[in-house]
């Protein structure tokens, strides 16, 4: 398990790089299948950084917890939630505290996302809360985020009482969190490619996921048969040409049908961010991440 080093680091981009990798990681973390009301699956991960701001040392900077549940037995959709915090890492807290929550609500067959939430709540002066609906026919395909949702929007979604507007299968948009629903439900094998239309709340992007190879991987204290996936975001420029919207993100998943997310890496000119599965249980620190 990674140890925390007493190194004060400045996260590249004032924390934006951490946010980017957490979103990318959520692509495969969110959406674990459940079959019973309130049934949940929970996984724990550690985020680390290595680069010029840590003098080349591998430094733990945040903890991530993933939960997935079915809001109610009769609801046609499922909910996944990812929370991240640097509370246990004083060297990060003193510079740029990390507090994120992502939620995604999607059809149980993973054919599309209905709504998603992004909540950054570390510094009261820099709080950002977005709720994005993706199932609104008759309106622009890209639903813009709202800065302050109606009082019952989140509770209704969480209770399972939300009534989707679009018919099932009518629209196949995903948020960057809910992209997992299609990926993990796909037939993943070396050479396979999955493309999806994804909204970030203000524009539409295309994402291409390619299974690069099968390989052994050791994480969380055990050996896994894993698949290495490459995630590329694509957008169209003013001349109609496609270009990459970010550097590739690499994610390793178990080779069995459940495709458990095991490891993710994103490289930046200033260093590498890594998210790795750890064999941990809920703790007092983890419980503090809830911030309901």
C-alpha positions as CSV (number, residue, x, y, z in Angstrom):
1,X,0.0,0.0,0.0
2,X,1.2,3.5,-0.8
3,X,2.6,5.5,2.1
4,X,2.1,9.2,2.4
5,X,5.4,11.2,2.1
6,X,5.9,14.5,3.9
7,X,6.3,16.3,0.5
8,X,4.3,19.5,-0.2
9,X,3.1,19.3,-3.7
10,X,1.2,21.7,-6.0
11,X,-1.3,19.7,-8.0
12,X,-0.9,20.6,-11.7
13,X,-3.5,23.1,-12.9
14,X,-4.6,24.1,-9.4
15,X,-6.4,20.7,-8.9
16,X,-7.9,20.5,-12.4
17,X,-5.6,17.6,-13.3
18,X,-6.9,15.6,-10.2
19,X,-10.5,16.5,-11.2
20,X,-9.8,15.3,-14.8
21,X,-8.5,11.9,-13.7
22,X,-11.3,11.4,-11.2
23,X,-13.8,12.0,-14.0
24,X,-11.9,9.7,-16.3
25,X,-11.7,7.1,-13.5
26,X,-15.4,7.4,-12.9
27,X,-16.0,6.4,-16.6
28,X,-15.3,2.9,-15.4
29,X,-16.0,3.1,-11.7
30,X,-19.6,4.1,-11.9
31,X,-22.3,1.7,-12.8
32,X,-21.7,-1.6,-11.1
33,X,-24.9,-3.6,-11.7
34,X,-27.4,-4.2,-8.8
35,X,-30.5,-6.3,-8.8
36,X,-32.3,-5.5,-5.6
37,X,-33.7,-2.3,-4.1
38,X,-31.0,-0.5,-2.1
39,X,-28.5,-3.2,-2.9
40,X,-25.0,-1.7,-3.0
41,X,-21.5,-2.4,-4.1
42,X,-18.6,-0.5,-2.6
43,X,-15.0,-0.2,-3.8
44,X,-12.1,1.8,-2.4
45,X,-9.2,3.4,-4.3
46,X,-6.1,5.5,-3.6
47,X,-5.0,8.5,-5.8
48,X,-1.3,9.2,-6.1
49,X,0.9,11.7,-7.9
50,X,4.5,11.4,-9.1
51,X,6.3,14.3,-10.9
52,X,8.3,17.4,-10.5
53,X,6.1,18.7,-7.7
54,X,6.9,15.7,-5.6
55,X,10.6,15.5,-6.5
56,X,9.9,12.3,-8.4
57,X,8.4,10.5,-5.4
58,X,5.1,8.6,-5.4
59,X,2.8,10.6,-3.1
60,X,-0.7,9.6,-2.0
61,X,-3.0,12.6,-2.4
62,X,-6.6,11.4,-2.0
63,X,-9.0,8.5,-1.3
64,X,-11.9,7.6,-3.5
65,X,-15.0,5.5,-2.6
66,X,-17.4,4.1,-5.1
67,X,-21.0,3.1,-4.3
68,X,-23.7,1.8,-6.6
69,X,-27.3,1.1,-5.7
70,X,-30.8,0.7,-7.1
71,X,-32.9,3.6,-5.5
72,X,-36.1,1.5,-5.3
73,X,-37.3,-1.9,-6.6
74,X,-39.7,-0.2,-9.0
75,X,-37.4,2.5,-10.4
76,X,-36.3,1.9,-14.0
77,X,-32.9,3.4,-13.3
78,X,-29.9,2.8,-11.1
79,X,-27.6,5.2,-9.3
80,X,-23.8,5.3,-8.9
81,X,-21.8,7.7,-6.7
82,X,-18.1,8.4,-6.4
83,X,-16.7,10.6,-3.6
84,X,-13.1,11.8,-3.3
85,X,-11.3,13.5,-0.5
86,X,-7.8,14.5,0.5
87,X,-8.8,14.8,4.2
88,X,-6.3,12.1,5.2
89,X,-3.3,13.9,3.5
90,X,-2.2,17.0,5.3
91,X,0.4,18.0,2.7
92,X,-2.5,18.3,0.1
93,X,-5.0,19.8,2.5
94,X,-2.6,22.7,3.2
95,X,-2.4,23.6,-0.5
96,X,-5.5,22.5,-2.4
97,X,-8.1,20.4,-0.5
98,X,-9.8,17.9,-2.8
99,X,-13.5,17.3,-2.3
100,X,-15.6,15.9,-5.2
101,X,-18.8,14.0,-5.6
102,X,-20.1,12.5,-8.8
103,X,-23.4,10.8,-9.3
104,X,-25.0,9.3,-12.4
105,X,-28.5,7.9,-12.9
106,X,-29.0,5.6,-15.9
107,X,-31.3,3.0,-17.4
108,X,-30.7,-0.4,-15.9
109,X,-29.8,-1.8,-19.3
110,X,-27.1,0.9,-19.5
111,X,-28.4,2.1,-22.8
112,X,-28.3,5.8,-21.8
113,X,-27.9,8.2,-18.9
114,X,-30.9,10.2,-17.5
115,X,-29.1,12.7,-15.3
116,X,-25.8,13.4,-13.6
117,X,-24.5,15.5,-10.8
118,X,-21.1,17.2,-10.2
119,X,-20.4,18.6,-6.8
120,X,-17.1,20.2,-5.8
121,X,-17.4,21.3,-2.2
122,X,-13.9,21.7,-0.6
123,X,-13.6,25.5,-0.4
124,X,-16.9,27.4,0.4
125,X,-15.6,30.2,-1.9
126,X,-15.1,27.8,-4.8
127,X,-18.1,25.5,-4.6
128,X,-19.6,24.2,-7.9
129,X,-22.8,22.2,-8.1
130,X,-24.2,21.0,-11.4
131,X,-27.2,18.9,-12.2
132,X,-27.4,17.9,-15.9
133,X,-30.5,16.2,-17.5
134,X,-29.9,14.2,-20.6
135,X,-33.4,12.8,-21.2
136,X,-35.3,16.0,-22.4
137,X,-36.8,15.5,-25.9
138,X,-37.7,18.6,-27.8
139,X,-34.9,20.6,-26.2
140,X,-31.3,21.0,-27.3
141,X,-29.5,17.6,-27.3
142,X,-26.9,19.1,-24.9
143,X,-28.7,19.9,-21.6
144,X,-26.9,22.7,-19.9
145,X,-26.0,22.4,-16.2
146,X,-28.0,24.3,-13.7
147,X,-26.3,26.2,-10.9
148,X,-29.0,25.6,-8.4
149,X,-31.4,22.7,-8.9
150,X,-35.0,22.8,-7.8
151,X,-35.3,21.7,-4.1
152,X,-36.7,18.2,-4.9
153,X,-34.6,17.3,-8.0
154,X,-31.8,15.4,-6.2
155,X,-34.1,13.8,-3.5
156,X,-36.5,12.6,-6.2
157,X,-33.7,11.1,-8.2
158,X,-32.2,9.4,-5.2
159,X,-35.6,8.0,-4.0
160,X,-36.2,6.3,-7.4
161,X,-39.4,8.4,-7.9
162,X,-38.1,10.4,-10.9
163,X,-40.1,9.8,-14.0
164,X,-37.9,10.0,-17.1
165,X,-39.2,12.2,-19.9
166,X,-37.6,10.4,-22.9
167,X,-38.7,6.9,-23.8
168,X,-36.2,4.1,-23.1
169,X,-33.8,3.9,-25.9
170,X,-35.0,7.2,-27.5
171,X,-31.7,9.0,-26.8
172,X,-28.3,7.4,-26.2
173,X,-26.4,10.2,-24.6
174,X,-24.0,9.5,-21.7
175,X,-22.2,11.7,-19.3
176,X,-18.5,11.1,-18.7
177,X,-19.4,9.3,-15.5
178,X,-22.0,7.0,-17.0
179,X,-20.0,6.0,-20.0
180,X,-19.1,2.9,-17.9
181,X,-22.6,1.5,-18.4
182,X,-21.9,0.8,-22.0
183,X,-18.2,-0.1,-21.6
184,X,-18.6,-2.7,-18.8
185,X,-21.6,-4.2,-20.5
186,X,-19.7,-4.6,-23.7
187,X,-17.8,-7.6,-25.0
188,X,-14.3,-6.5,-24.1
189,X,-11.4,-8.4,-25.8
190,X,-8.1,-7.2,-27.3
191,X,-8.7,-5.1,-30.4
192,X,-12.4,-4.3,-29.5
193,X,-13.4,-0.6,-29.9
194,X,-16.4,1.1,-28.4
195,X,-17.5,4.6,-29.4
196,X,-20.1,6.7,-27.6
197,X,-21.5,10.2,-27.7
198,X,-20.9,12.0,-24.4
199,X,-22.1,15.3,-23.0
200,X,-20.1,17.3,-20.4
201,X,-23.1,19.6,-19.9
202,X,-22.2,22.3,-22.4
203,X,-21.1,20.4,-25.6
204,X,-21.1,17.0,-27.2
205,X,-18.0,14.9,-27.5
206,X,-17.2,11.5,-28.9
207,X,-15.2,9.0,-26.8
208,X,-13.4,6.1,-28.3
209,X,-12.4,3.2,-26.0
210,X,-10.0,0.6,-27.4
211,X,-9.0,-2.6,-25.6
212,X,-5.2,-2.6,-26.2
213,X,-4.2,-5.9,-24.7
214,X,-4.7,-8.6,-22.1
215,X,-2.1,-8.8,-19.3
216,X,-1.5,-9.9,-15.7
217,X,-1.7,-7.2,-13.1
218,X,-1.1,-7.1,-9.4
219,X,-3.2,-4.7,-7.3
220,X,-5.1,-4.8,-4.0
221,X,-2.8,-7.6,-2.8
222,X,-3.5,-10.1,-5.5
223,X,-2.9,-11.1,-9.1
224,X,-5.5,-10.4,-11.7
225,X,-6.0,-11.3,-15.4
226,X,-6.6,-7.8,-16.7
227,X,-7.5,-5.9,-19.9
228,X,-5.7,-2.6,-20.7
229,X,-8.1,0.0,-22.1
230,X,-7.3,3.3,-23.8
231,X,-9.8,6.2,-23.5
232,X,-9.6,9.0,-26.1
233,X,-11.9,12.1,-26.2
234,X,-12.6,13.5,-29.6
235,X,-14.1,16.9,-30.7
236,X,-14.6,18.6,-34.0
237,X,-12.8,21.8,-34.8
238,X,-14.0,24.8,-36.9
239,X,-12.9,23.1,-40.1
240,X,-14.8,19.9,-39.4
241,X,-11.7,17.9,-38.4
242,X,-11.6,15.6,-35.4
243,X,-9.0,16.3,-32.7
244,X,-8.2,14.9,-29.3
245,X,-9.8,16.9,-26.4
246,X,-7.4,15.5,-23.8
247,X,-4.4,13.1,-23.4
248,X,-5.2,9.4,-23.4
249,X,-6.4,7.9,-20.1
250,X,-5.5,4.2,-19.5
251,X,-7.7,2.0,-17.4
252,X,-7.1,-1.6,-16.5
253,X,-10.2,-3.8,-15.7
254,X,-10.5,-7.5,-14.7
255,X,-10.7,-9.8,-17.7
256,X,-13.8,-11.6,-16.2
257,X,-17.3,-10.6,-17.3
258,X,-17.7,-8.2,-14.4
259,X,-14.7,-6.1,-15.7
260,X,-13.9,-4.7,-12.2
261,X,-11.9,-1.4,-12.5
262,X,-8.4,-2.1,-11.1
263,X,-6.1,0.8,-12.0
264,X,-6.1,4.1,-14.0
265,X,-3.3,6.3,-15.1
266,X,-3.1,9.7,-16.7
267,X,0.1,11.4,-17.8
268,X,0.7,15.1,-17.8
269,X,3.7,17.2,-18.8
270,X,4.2,17.8,-15.1
271,X,3.7,14.3,-13.8
272,X,1.5,11.2,-13.6
273,X,-1.7,10.7,-11.7
274,X,-2.7,7.1,-10.7
275,X,-5.8,5.6,-9.1
276,X,-5.5,2.1,-7.7
277,X,-7.9,-0.4,-6.1
278,X,-7.0,-1.0,-2.4
279,X,-8.3,-3.7,0.0
280,X,-9.8,-1.3,2.5
281,X,-13.0,-0.8,4.5
282,X,-15.1,2.2,5.4
283,X,-13.4,4.4,8.0
284,X,-14.1,7.6,9.9
285,X,-12.3,9.5,7.2
286,X,-14.4,7.9,4.4
287,X,-17.6,8.6,6.2
288,X,-16.7,12.3,6.2
289,X,-16.8,12.3,2.5
290,X,-20.6,12.0,2.4
291,X,-21.5,15.7,2.8
292,X,-25.1,15.0,2.0
